[in-house]
Each structure stands twice: as C-alpha cells, then as structure tokens.
Amino acid sequence: MKKTPLLNAALSRLVATLGHGDMVLVADAGMPAPHGTAVEVIDLALTPGTPDIATTLRVLLAEMQVESHVIASETLARGDAWLEGLSAEAIGTRREVSHEALKQLSHRARAVVRTGECTPYANLMLVAGVTF
C-alpha cells in the first residue's frame, strides 16, 4: 500500500513517469482538453465540485515535485481561495499568461487532470522539477 495520500493509479503512474520540465495541467470541469494530440486526459470529475481543485492539488503535490507553475491572468484577477491555499514552496516560481495562451500551452502538457471544479478559470499548469 502507498504511503502518500495519492491513491488514484493513473495520477500516481503519471507522476512516476514525469521528467524535469514536463507539464501537467490541473483543470476545472470546463477547460477544453486538447483534441487530436497525444496529451493524456485523466478525468477525475464526478459531479460539480467533486473533486474540487484545492483537494486535487493538495493530494497531487504530496507526490509531485514542482519547479514552477503557469497561471492565467484571469485566474489571478479572481483571487479565489483555492489559489491562496497554495504555498510558493509547493508550486515554485510563477509565470503568468492569458487564459487563451494557457489553453494553447495545454497542447504541450504530458497530461490534463480534469477535476469537478466549476469555478471559472480554475486551472493551474504545474512544471515538474527534480528532487536532487
């Protein structure tokens, strides 16, 4: 049995296979997934709000080493509580882009993790770091 709180097999496999600089988009329920690409979509959404983005990030960050993150300016403008709960230590340095640019960047991600979050612009691109 695993020691970390991440029990989802697809997410755990994803984290185990990430290399330095690989990107993972943790997205709200409405974020379009890249079509016609090799980007894996791990769909966790069960019902509106479940799981929420804050819970998904907390569990994912318990297992994933993050060097930096990319966030849309529209997300920052909202100032939602889920974002305030993230420490700079957990998500590294910030790069701010437009929501449209974040959608384009998602085509280069290793995976999109779709949550049940229904808050507009609740999306965060995590960039994998190394533990050494």
N, C-alpha and C positions, 0 to 999 in steps of 0.2 A: 504494500500500500504506500502511496506517495505521502511525503511529509508536508509538502506545501499545500495551500488551500485549493490549488487548481486541479480539479478532477476531470474536466472535460478533455477527453482523449485527443480530439482534433486540435484544440488550443495547445495542449501540452506537447504534442508532436510538432506543431508549428514552432514553438519556442525552442525546442531541442534542435531544430534544423536551421535556425536563423544564423546568418553570418553578420559580421561587422558591417553596418551601413544598410542592412535590409530594412525595409519599411513595412509596418503593419498599421492599417487604418482601423481604428475603433470608431464605429459609426452609429448614428441614430437610425431608427427604422425607415426613414425616408430617403437616406443617402443612396443615390443610384450606384449599383455595383458595376464595375467595368464589364462591358459585354464584348465578346469576341477576343478576349485576351486570356492569358494563362493565369490570371490572378485568381487565387482560390478565395471563395466566399465561405466563411464559417458563420452560419446563421444560427444565432442563439435566441432570436426573438420568439417569445411565446405568446405574449399578449401586450397591449400597450403598457409600457412602463416596466415590463419584466423580460429580461433583467434590465435594470437601468444602467446608464453608462458609468456612474460612480462605482457601483459594485463590480462591474465587469473590469474596469481599470484597476481597482484595488486588488482583485484576485490575479489578474494578468501581470501586474507589476511585482507581485510577490515572487514570480518566477522569471520574469524577463529583465535582462539588463538593458537599460535605455540610456543612450548617449545624448539624444536631443529629441525635439518634437516639432511638428509643423501644425500650426493652427490658423484658422481663418480669422481675419479681422472682424467679420460679422459675429463670430463666436465670442471674441473678446469684448465686443461692444455690448453684448447681452449681460455679461458679468454673472452668469449662472453659478449657483452654489456648488455644483459638481466640479467646476473648474477651480474654485477657491480651495477645495479639499486636496488638491494635488501639490505635493512639495516639489520644489526645483530639484532637490536631490533625487527624487524618483523619476522625473521626466527630463532632466537635463536642460540644455540651452534651448531657447525658443527661436523659431523662425516664423514670421507672420506673413501670410499670403491672403489673397482674396478667396472667397468660397469657390469661385469658378476655377481658380488655379489649384485649389486642393482637390477638386474633382478630377482635374487633369492629372495631377500627381498620383492619384489613386491607381492609375493605369500602370504605374511602375512599382506598386506595392507587391510584396510577397503574398499578402492576404488582406482581405477586408473582413473584419469581425462585426457582424450586424447585431446590434442589441435591440431591445424593445423600447429604447428611449424615444419619446415623442416630443422632446424639446427641440425647437428649431436650431439648426447649426451645431448640434451637439456631436461634434466629430473631432477626433484627435489622431494625427499621424505620429506614430512612435518610430524612432530610428534606433535600431539595435546597436548596442555598444558591446564592449568586451569586459570580462571580469578580471583581466590581468593588465 
